[in-house]
Amino acid sequence: MTPIQFSSGDVIADRRADYARMLMEAGDAAAAADLMAQALELAPGWAAGWFQLGAFFEKAGLKDEAVKAYRRAAERDEPGLFGAPLKLALLGAEPTPETPPSAYVEGLFDDYADRFETALIEKLNYSVPEKLFRLVRPHAPFALTVDLGCGTGLFGVEVAAASGRLEGFDLSANMLAKAAEKGLYQHLGQADLSAPAESSGLFCANLPKHRADLVSAADVMMYLGSLEGAFSLARDLLKPQGLFAFSVEDAATVEEGVDAKAGFFLQPSLRYAHGEAYVEQSLADAGFTIIDTLKTDIRMDAGKAVFGILFLARLKG
Ligand SMILES: C[S@@+](CC[C@H](N)C(=O)[O-])C[C@H]1O[C@@H](n2cnc3c(N)ncnc32)[C@H](O)[C@@H]1O
């Protein structure tokens, strides 16, 4: 999401913000910040503007100023659309959030949905769905697979033929609309993996607990941080002895990031990486036994390979 796309409600402030962006594009971050600050004098309540100012200050190397601007953005952005708390954590000004604001992740993927598959498959060599399916294939077929964070349905493409019924859940309505176009899922629904079971959207009278034989989450945990909540949702979805397959970005291969509570790390990409020991302990705490893992490259990012760990775990019976 580009915050500058949101209007301030003041025509002159919007025009100044447009010029500020042009200055940024021309490489003059300090001048861009200066002009953006002038725009914000006219529209001091404009959360998107404060967020943009924070980004300009960051580019200009003015960290303290960036922190102040991001704080103002956070104060004015109650739903958390811009993810300012993540920026503040990366700048060392606030603790790392256990989970990013759901509104931020939802907006990110709503905006990304149209370009997602072209970007990931054609440009970024994304391989999690195929590799994760290789891990689960020896245990197929599955009467019911629940695909968490199903996105546009790339894991669905792999697992549909091995599943009697396939359900997909995601935070982003636009990603779900793309998944629906594939015609592979018998049920698609909006759900939030960072919410408690009752309000997650995963359960209702027609969608009871303990219904799934396989729960998958391909390339989703990096948008969650703390994994306890998602693991307990997976446990609530699964039948006894059911399988849980998911991927994380491998913290052991991450060069730069912020250590929250030892175990998960916020990276400059604004995605979280997870430590293997933390994942193992969280799985054990949620009642799972690991039956297979795969350490592998999962996609490219900014010209470099991103490494992940794929886990296959069984719920104790
Ligand atoms: C990188 S995409 C992966 C999509 C799909 N699993 C795949 O492999 O192509 C991550 C997906 O996770 C979803 N997601 C992130 N956080 C979520 C949350 N808290 N609850 C539900 N879905 C979430 C996003 O909306 C997005 O569609």
The ligand as an SDF file (V2000), in Angstrom:
LIG
                    3D

 27 29  0  0  0  0  0  0  0  0999 V2000
    2.2650  -14.7050    1.0220 C   0  0  0  0  0  0  0  0  0  0  0  0
    0.5600  -15.0150    1.0140 S   0  0  0  0  0  0  0  0  0  0  0  0
    0.5030  -16.7760    0.8060 C   0  0  0  0  0  0  0  0  0  0  0  0
   -0.7790  -17.2340    0.1830 C   0  0  0  0  0  0  0  0  0  0  0  0
   -0.8800  -18.7260   -0.1150 C   0  0  0  0  0  0  0  0  0  0  0  0
   -0.8720  -19.5210    1.0890 N   0  0  0  0  0  0  0  0  0  0  0  0
    0.2300  -19.1440   -1.0290 C   0  0  0  0  0  0  0  0  0  0  0  0
    1.0690  -19.9380   -0.6400 O   0  0  0  0  0  0  0  0  0  0  0  0
    0.2660  -18.6180   -2.1520 O   0  0  0  0  0  0  0  0  0  0  0  0
    0.1240  -14.8070    2.6970 C   0  0  0  0  0  0  0  0  0  0  0  0
   -1.3900  -14.8350    2.9160 C   0  0  0  0  0  0  0  0  0  0  0  0
   -1.6230  -14.8980    4.3140 O   0  0  0  0  0  0  0  0  0  0  0  0
   -2.7390  -14.0960    4.6010 C   0  0  0  0  0  0  0  0  0  0  0  0
   -2.6740  -13.6780    6.0110 N   0  0  0  0  0  0  0  0  0  0  0  0
   -1.7030  -12.9730    6.6160 C   0  0  0  0  0  0  0  0  0  0  0  0
   -2.0020  -12.7670    7.9080 N   0  0  0  0  0  0  0  0  0  0  0  0
   -3.2010  -13.3800    8.1190 C   0  0  0  0  0  0  0  0  0  0  0  0
   -4.0560  -13.5080    9.2430 C   0  0  0  0  0  0  0  0  0  0  0  0
   -3.7530  -12.9470   10.4250 N   0  0  0  0  0  0  0  0  0  0  0  0
   -5.2100  -14.1950    9.1110 N   0  0  0  0  0  0  0  0  0  0  0  0
   -5.5530  -14.7440    7.9070 C   0  0  0  0  0  0  0  0  0  0  0  0
   -4.7940  -14.6380    6.7920 N   0  0  0  0  0  0  0  0  0  0  0  0
   -3.6280  -13.9660    6.9070 C   0  0  0  0  0  0  0  0  0  0  0  0
   -2.5950  -12.9180    3.6530 C   0  0  0  0  0  0  0  0  0  0  0  0
   -3.7940  -12.2040    3.4810 O   0  0  0  0  0  0  0  0  0  0  0  0
   -2.0980  -13.6000    2.3940 C   0  0  0  0  0  0  0  0  0  0  0  0
   -3.1280  -13.9580    1.5240 O   0  0  0  0  0  0  0  0  0  0  0  0
  1  2  1  0
  2  3  1  0
  2 10  1  0
  3  4  1  0
  4  5  1  0
  5  6  1  0
  5  7  1  0
  7  8  2  0
  7  9  1  0
 10 11  1  0
 11 12  1  0
 11 26  1  0
 12 13  1  0
 13 14  1  0
 13 24  1  0
 14 15  1  0
 14 23  1  0
 15 16  2  0
 16 17  1  0
 17 18  1  0
 17 23  2  0
 18 19  1  0
 18 20  2  0
 20 21  1  0
 21 22  2  0
 22 23  1  0
 24 25  1  0
 24 26  1  0
 26 27  1  0
M  CHG  2   2   1   9  -1
M  END
$$$$
